[in-house]
Each structure stands twice: as structure tokens, then as C-alpha cells.
Amino acid sequence: MKVLCNREKLREGLAVANGVIPAKSTKPVLENVCLVATDAGLELLGTDLEVSLRYTIADVEVSEPGTAIIPARVALDFIRDLSSETVTMELGDDENITIQGGDDSCELVTVDPDEYPVISRFDTDGAFAIQGGNLTRLVGQTAFAAAREGGRYAMHGILTEVQGGELRMVATDGRRLALASTPVDVKKDSKEPSIIPTKGMQLFCRVISDPLDQVSLQFSSNQVGMKTPNAEVFARLIDGEYPRYSAVIPEETKNHVEVNADMFSRKLRLVSNVTGDDARAVRLDIKKGEVEFFGRSAGRGEAHAQMEASFKGAKTEIAFNPDYVLEGLKNCEADLVTLEFSERTSPGKFRLGENYIYVVMPITVEA
């Protein structure tokens, strides 16, 4: 194998691949990136057996086609620190690969290609298209709410379903839930909802270089694949039962509060500064025309803030973990945000856009 390519494009590809490849694995071969040089270009393959990647660099000169399995992190670090514009990679008779940029070079030990796992190729059968920016938006609006520690394993992924001409994503950790959707042109609805690992979803977004590009999604019984102009990504579906998210989202509520989204975020963040790490809670006292924010910590003091609001309901109060609410507000698409709830102990439903709902469980605090 002998390849000449642009150093920055190779660095970008290796950086994406290292987002999949584990730094440490019980299977050491997985710590490597697979380079496949053909007449069509240079492919970078990486996997942790749950998420897999094929990343193509098309604008390369391939003098000798071939395959080489090299340490992923070492290759990225070396190529990142080179100062040359181009890089040559050549596999020697001793099966080591030489990477050279200008006067600088290194020689890396390779692994037998037969030891590397087989990575799927994208199947267009049953695939549908979506604009890359819309997919990225849905993931950004939901992934942060997925469970990271403990809880049901299924909650460590994003529930994805295609129903009624729309792609819907849901994520929850049991304390908050995010639901976002966008219209898609599909011939038929998906048979069953799929739970996609958060890591896989984030990699999908990372390989979308232009938000206007159309990308293809294809669901099978055990994995989901995505194809972009320069990459194919596959994620093994999580096997498990996802919580009945529709039961968590309040349908009818007694209290409706509409506020300016930016001002609401600022006031909430302001008051949250005095709350302690062991008791993160901000109380909202709501009455006609106004929301008052109140936070307290035994070791820090207390803070008050207020803002104008449009309110329908009886004078009431409710308290939330401000960090949870602020994470949702970061992705708010509207100038005005609506909070709906019935009682101080019932879930708060935030409407953060036309097709974006965020539910947060309240916290009980002393008056």
C-alpha cells in the first residue's frame, strides 16, 4: 500500500475514527484503525463492536492499493503534529507502515488484517432521506436527556421511530424527558421503535459535514445505518424495553405560563448560582403577570429574581433542578417558552418549539 493525501483531511478522518475506536479494549485489535486504499480513494474503518464507521477520503493518490491496520491514537497524534501539507503512507516488506510528511517520519507496527472485524456496507433497501441539519438538530434536542449512569440500560439510548410521516426521537433518564420530531418522506412507517446508543447518534452527527446535505437512514432488525457523501456509520440497536414515554407527558394541565425564553434562562441561571451542589433547586412562584425565582443554600445564602409572564391559572409554585431546565433551554427554538403543569408535584412540560417538548420532574422544597 502506498498513498499520498492531504494531511488535514487525513487528520479529520482519523479524529472521527478515534471517536469510535476504544482507547483500551479487551480485544486489542479494536484499538487500531483499518486503512483500505483502493482506486476509489482511502477508507478509514473503526469499530468498538457497538458502533462502526467507514470514512472515505476521495482526493488521494493511490500508487499501490492495499490494507493496513495501525494504532489509531498514535497515528492521529503524529499526523496532527506534522507541519507538512501532504502525507505519504507506505507499507513496507516487513509489514510496518511508514508515515512521512516533509522531513519527518515514523514507522508503525501493523496488525494482521484478517484479525480485524468485518464492517457492514450501507444497504439502500428501505432507506429514507433526511436533511443532515434536521437530524443533527433532533439529536441535539434529545441526547443530553439520555441516562448516563444506572437506570435501565434501554434508557442509555435514544428511542427513534418513524410514524405518520415524521421521524421522532425521545430520550429520558427518569428525571426529565425530551421529545423532538421532524417531517420525513418515507414509503412506510417503521415496524417497531428502535433504541439507538447515544454514542452512535453523536457519531452520526459528527460525520455530517454540511447541514444541507441529504443523508440516508436505514433500520434493520438489529442495527441502524447512516450514509453521508463521505461516510457510512452503523450502530447496533439496544435490546430492551423503553419506558412508555407518552404516559409521562401531561396531556391536560391547569397552569400555563408563557415567558421570554432568553430572559427566563438568565433569571434561572442567576438564582441558581446560590444553590448548593447537594440541593440544586430553584422555586418558581407564579401569579398573574409575573414569575418570581427563589433559591437558597445554607452555606451560601439566598437569591430572588422576577420577570414578566403571561399566566393562565391560579397562583401557584413549582420547583425544579435548574441544571435540567437550562439544558433544555439551550436547545429552545422559540422566542417564547411555555411551561404547563397541574400541581407543584406534577411534571412540568416545557414547549421549546413547534415540534419540541421537554418534561422535567419537579422537586419538593421547603417554603
C-alpha positions as CSV (number, residue, x, y, z in Angstrom):
1,M,0.0,0.0,0.0
2,K,1.3,3.5,-0.9
3,V,-0.9,6.6,-0.6
4,L,-0.3,10.4,-0.8
5,C,-3.0,12.5,0.8
6,N,-3.7,15.9,2.3
7,R,-2.6,16.0,5.9
8,E,-5.5,18.0,7.2
9,K,-8.1,15.7,5.6
10,L,-6.4,12.7,6.9
11,R,-6.3,14.2,10.4
12,E,-10.0,14.9,10.2
13,G,-10.7,11.4,9.2
14,L,-8.6,9.9,12.0
15,A,-10.2,12.2,14.5
16,V,-13.6,10.9,13.6
17,A,-12.4,7.3,13.7
18,N,-10.9,7.8,17.1
19,G,-14.3,8.9,18.3
20,V,-15.4,5.3,17.7
21,I,-12.3,3.3,18.5
22,P,-11.8,2.5,22.2
23,A,-8.6,3.7,23.9
24,K,-8.5,0.4,25.8
25,S,-10.2,-2.8,24.9
26,T,-10.2,-6.4,25.9
27,K,-9.7,-7.0,22.2
28,P,-6.5,-5.1,21.4
29,V,-7.2,-5.2,17.6
30,L,-10.1,-2.8,18.2
31,E,-7.7,-0.1,19.3
32,N,-6.5,0.2,15.7
33,V,-7.8,1.9,12.6
34,C,-8.1,0.0,9.4
35,L,-6.8,1.8,6.3
36,V,-8.0,0.5,2.9
37,A,-6.5,2.1,-0.2
38,T,-8.3,1.5,-3.5
39,D,-8.6,3.2,-6.8
40,A,-11.7,5.0,-5.4
41,G,-9.7,6.6,-2.5
42,L,-8.7,5.8,1.1
43,E,-11.2,4.3,3.6
44,L,-10.7,4.6,7.3
45,L,-12.5,1.9,9.3
46,G,-13.1,1.8,13.1
47,T,-15.3,0.0,15.5
48,D,-16.0,-0.9,19.1
49,L,-18.4,-3.6,18.0
50,E,-21.4,-1.5,19.0
51,V,-20.7,1.5,16.7
52,S,-18.8,1.2,13.4
53,L,-17.5,3.6,10.8
54,R,-16.4,3.7,7.2
55,Y,-14.9,7.1,6.4
56,T,-13.8,7.9,2.8
57,I,-11.1,10.4,1.7
58,A,-11.6,10.7,-2.0
59,D,-9.0,13.2,-3.0
60,V,-5.9,11.0,-2.6
61,E,-3.2,9.5,-4.9
62,V,-3.1,5.7,-4.5
63,S,0.1,4.3,-6.1
64,E,-0.3,0.8,-4.6
65,P,-3.7,-0.4,-3.3
66,G,-3.7,-2.3,0.0
67,T,-4.8,-2.6,3.6
68,A,-3.0,-1.7,6.8
69,I,-4.2,-1.9,10.5
70,I,-2.3,0.7,12.6
71,P,-2.6,2.1,16.1
72,A,-5.4,4.7,15.9
73,R,-4.4,7.1,18.6
74,V,-0.7,7.1,17.7
75,A,-1.4,7.7,14.1
76,L,-3.7,10.7,14.9
77,D,-1.3,12.3,17.3
78,F,1.6,12.0,14.9
79,I,-0.3,13.3,11.8
80,R,-1.8,16.1,13.9
81,D,1.6,17.4,14.9
82,L,3.2,17.3,11.4
83,S,3.7,20.6,9.7
84,S,3.7,19.4,6.1
85,E,0.6,19.9,3.8
86,T,0.7,16.3,2.5
87,V,1.4,12.9,4.0
88,T,2.7,9.7,2.4
89,M,1.9,6.3,3.9
90,E,3.7,3.3,2.6
91,L,3.5,-0.4,3.7
92,G,6.9,-2.0,3.7
93,D,8.0,-5.6,3.0
94,D,8.4,-6.0,6.8
95,E,4.6,-5.2,7.1
96,N,5.3,-2.0,9.0
97,I,3.9,1.3,7.7
98,T,6.0,4.4,7.2
99,I,4.2,7.7,7.6
100,Q,6.1,10.7,6.2
101,G,5.4,14.4,6.0
102,G,8.3,16.5,4.7
103,D,11.5,15.6,6.5
104,D,9.6,14.0,9.4
105,S,8.5,10.4,9.5
106,C,7.6,7.5,11.8
107,E,7.2,3.7,11.4
108,L,4.3,2.0,12.9
109,V,3.7,-1.7,13.6
110,T,0.7,-3.1,11.8
111,V,-1.8,-5.9,12.7
112,D,-2.8,-8.8,10.5
113,P,-5.9,-7.6,8.5
114,D,-7.6,-11.0,9.0
115,E,-7.9,-10.2,12.7
116,Y,-10.0,-7.0,12.1
117,P,-13.8,-7.3,12.4
118,V,-15.9,-7.2,9.2
119,I,-17.8,-3.9,9.0
120,S,-21.1,-3.7,7.1
121,R,-21.8,-1.7,4.0
122,F,-24.8,0.5,3.7
123,D,-27.9,-1.2,2.3
124,T,-30.2,1.2,0.4
125,D,-33.2,-1.2,0.7
126,G,-35.8,0.5,2.9
127,A,-33.6,3.6,3.4
128,F,-35.1,7.1,3.6
129,A,-33.5,10.6,3.3
130,I,-33.4,13.4,5.7
131,Q,-31.5,16.7,5.6
132,G,-28.4,16.4,7.7
133,G,-29.1,19.6,9.7
134,N,-32.5,18.3,10.7
135,L,-31.0,15.0,12.0
136,T,-28.3,16.9,13.9
137,R,-31.0,19.2,15.4
138,L,-33.1,16.3,16.7
139,V,-30.1,14.6,18.3
140,G,-29.0,17.8,19.9
141,Q,-32.5,18.3,21.3
142,T,-32.7,14.9,22.9
143,A,-29.3,13.2,23.5
144,F,-28.5,15.3,26.6
145,A,-31.5,13.8,28.4
146,A,-30.5,10.2,28.0
147,A,-29.3,8.2,31.0
148,R,-25.6,8.1,31.7
149,E,-25.3,6.1,34.9
150,G,-27.5,3.5,36.4
151,G,-31.2,3.0,35.5
152,R,-32.5,0.8,32.8
153,Y,-29.9,0.0,30.1
154,A,-32.5,0.9,27.4
155,M,-32.5,4.5,28.7
156,H,-28.9,4.9,27.7
157,G,-30.0,5.3,24.1
158,I,-32.4,7.4,22.1
159,L,-35.8,5.9,21.1
160,T,-36.3,6.5,17.4
161,E,-39.4,5.8,15.5
162,V,-40.9,6.7,12.1
163,Q,-44.7,7.2,12.4
164,G,-47.2,9.3,10.4
165,G,-44.6,10.8,8.1
166,E,-42.3,12.1,10.8
167,L,-39.1,11.0,12.5
168,R,-39.4,11.2,16.3
169,M,-36.7,10.9,18.9
170,V,-37.1,10.5,22.6
171,A,-34.6,10.4,25.4
172,T,-35.0,10.2,29.2
173,D,-33.1,9.4,32.4
174,G,-36.1,9.1,34.5
175,R,-36.0,12.6,35.8
176,R,-36.5,14.5,32.6
177,L,-37.6,13.6,29.1
178,A,-37.0,15.3,25.7
179,L,-39.1,14.6,22.6
180,A,-38.4,16.2,19.2
181,S,-39.7,15.4,15.7
182,T,-39.4,16.4,12.1
183,P,-41.3,15.5,8.9
184,V,-39.7,12.9,6.6
185,D,-40.7,11.4,3.3
186,V,-41.0,7.7,3.9
187,K,-42.9,5.0,2.0
188,K,-43.9,3.2,5.2
189,D,-43.7,3.6,8.9
190,S,-41.1,1.6,10.9
191,K,-42.4,-1.7,12.3
192,E,-41.2,-1.0,15.8
193,P,-39.4,1.8,17.6
194,S,-35.6,1.4,17.7
195,I,-33.3,2.3,20.6
196,I,-30.0,3.7,19.2
197,P,-27.0,4.2,21.5
198,T,-26.3,7.8,22.2
199,K,-22.7,7.3,21.1
200,G,-23.9,6.1,17.7
201,M,-26.3,9.1,17.3
202,Q,-23.5,11.5,18.2
203,L,-21.2,9.9,15.6
204,F,-24.0,10.2,13.0
205,C,-23.9,14.0,13.6
206,R,-20.1,14.2,13.6
207,V,-19.8,12.9,10.0
208,I,-22.4,15.3,8.6
209,S,-20.1,18.0,7.2
210,D,-22.8,20.1,5.5
211,P,-26.2,20.6,7.2
212,L,-27.8,21.0,3.8
213,D,-26.6,17.5,2.6
214,Q,-29.2,14.8,2.3
215,V,-28.2,11.8,4.4
216,S,-29.8,8.3,4.3
217,L,-31.0,6.2,7.2
218,Q,-31.8,2.5,7.1
219,F,-33.2,0.5,10.0
220,S,-32.8,-3.3,10.2
221,S,-33.7,-5.7,13.0
222,N,-30.5,-5.3,14.9
223,Q,-28.8,-2.1,13.7
224,V,-29.3,1.3,12.1
225,G,-27.1,2.7,9.3
226,M,-26.5,6.2,8.1
227,K,-24.8,7.2,4.8
228,T,-23.4,10.7,4.0
229,P,-21.4,11.8,1.0
230,N,-18.2,10.6,2.7
231,A,-19.1,8.2,5.4
232,E,-21.2,5.2,6.5
233,V,-21.9,4.7,10.2
234,F,-23.6,1.7,11.8
235,A,-24.9,1.4,15.4
236,R,-26.1,-1.8,17.0
237,L,-29.6,-1.3,18.5
238,I,-30.1,-1.6,22.2
239,D,-32.2,-4.6,23.1
240,G,-34.6,-3.7,25.9
241,E,-38.0,-2.2,26.8
242,Y,-38.2,1.6,26.7
243,P,-40.4,3.4,29.2
244,R,-43.9,4.4,28.0
245,Y,-42.9,8.0,27.3
246,S,-46.4,9.1,26.3
247,A,-47.6,8.3,29.8
248,V,-45.1,10.8,31.2
249,I,-46.1,13.8,29.0
250,P,-49.0,15.6,30.6
251,E,-52.0,16.0,28.2
252,E,-54.2,18.3,30.2
253,T,-52.8,20.9,32.6
254,K,-54.2,23.6,34.9
255,N,-51.5,26.1,34.7
256,H,-49.9,27.7,31.6
257,V,-47.0,30.2,31.8
258,E,-45.5,31.9,28.8
259,V,-42.2,33.7,29.1
260,N,-39.4,35.1,27.1
261,A,-37.0,32.2,26.6
262,D,-33.8,34.2,26.9
263,M,-34.9,36.2,29.9
264,F,-36.2,33.0,31.6
265,S,-32.8,31.3,31.1
266,R,-30.9,34.3,32.5
267,K,-33.1,34.7,35.6
268,L,-33.0,31.0,36.3
269,R,-29.2,30.9,36.0
270,L,-28.8,34.0,38.1
271,V,-30.7,32.5,41.1
272,S,-29.2,29.0,40.7
273,N,-25.8,30.5,41.5
274,V,-26.6,30.5,45.2
275,T,-27.9,26.9,45.4
276,G,-25.7,24.2,46.7
277,D,-24.4,21.2,44.8
278,D,-26.2,18.9,47.3
279,A,-29.6,20.7,46.8
280,R,-29.9,22.1,43.4
281,A,-33.4,23.6,43.4
282,V,-35.0,26.9,42.2
283,R,-38.6,27.6,43.2
284,L,-40.9,29.5,40.8
285,D,-43.6,31.5,42.4
286,I,-46.2,32.2,39.7
287,K,-49.0,34.6,39.7
288,K,-50.8,36.8,37.1
289,G,-48.3,38.7,35.0
290,E,-45.2,37.6,36.9
291,V,-42.8,34.8,37.8
292,E,-40.6,35.1,40.8
293,F,-37.5,32.9,41.2
294,F,-36.2,31.9,44.6
295,G,-33.1,29.9,45.5
296,R,-31.4,29.2,48.8
297,S,-28.4,27.4,50.2
298,A,-27.5,27.0,53.9
299,G,-23.8,27.7,53.1
300,R,-24.2,30.5,50.6
301,G,-27.4,32.5,51.2
302,E,-30.4,33.2,49.0
303,A,-31.4,35.0,45.8
304,H,-34.5,36.4,44.3
305,A,-35.3,37.5,40.7
306,Q,-38.5,38.2,38.8
307,M,-39.8,38.7,35.3
308,E,-43.0,39.4,33.4
309,A,-45.0,36.5,32.3
310,S,-48.4,35.6,30.7
311,F,-50.1,33.2,33.1
312,K,-53.4,31.3,33.0
313,G,-54.3,29.5,36.2
314,A,-54.4,30.1,40.0
315,K,-51.5,31.5,42.0
316,T,-49.1,28.6,42.4
317,E,-45.5,27.5,42.8
318,I,-43.2,24.7,41.5
319,A,-39.5,23.9,41.9
320,F,-37.0,22.3,39.5
321,N,-33.4,21.4,39.4
322,P,-32.2,24.4,37.4
323,D,-29.5,22.5,35.6
324,Y,-32.1,20.2,34.0
325,V,-34.2,23.1,32.8
326,L,-31.3,25.1,31.5
327,E,-30.0,22.1,29.5
328,G,-33.3,22.0,27.7
329,L,-33.5,25.8,27.2
330,K,-30.1,25.7,25.4
331,N,-31.9,24.0,22.5
332,C,-35.0,26.1,22.6
333,E,-36.1,27.1,19.0
334,A,-38.7,29.7,20.0
335,D,-38.5,33.2,21.4
336,L,-41.3,32.3,23.9
337,V,-41.3,29.2,26.0
338,T,-44.4,27.8,27.6
339,L,-44.4,25.9,30.9
340,E,-47.5,23.8,31.6
341,F,-48.3,21.8,34.8
342,S,-51.2,21.0,37.1
343,E,-49.8,20.7,40.7
344,R,-46.5,21.5,42.3
345,T,-45.8,17.8,42.4
346,S,-46.8,17.0,38.8
347,P,-44.4,17.0,35.8
348,G,-43.6,20.3,34.2
349,K,-44.0,20.3,30.4
350,F,-41.9,22.9,28.6
351,R,-42.8,23.7,25.0
352,L,-39.5,24.7,23.4
353,G,-40.5,24.8,19.8
354,E,-43.2,23.7,17.3
355,N,-42.1,20.1,17.5
356,Y,-40.1,20.1,20.7
357,I,-41.3,19.1,24.2
358,Y,-39.3,18.8,27.3
359,V,-40.7,17.4,30.5
360,V,-38.9,17.8,33.9
361,M,-39.9,16.2,37.2
362,P,-40.4,18.8,40.0
363,I,-38.5,18.9,43.3
364,T,-40.2,19.3,46.7
365,V,-38.6,22.2,48.6
366,E,-39.4,23.9,51.9
367,A,-41.3,27.2,51.7
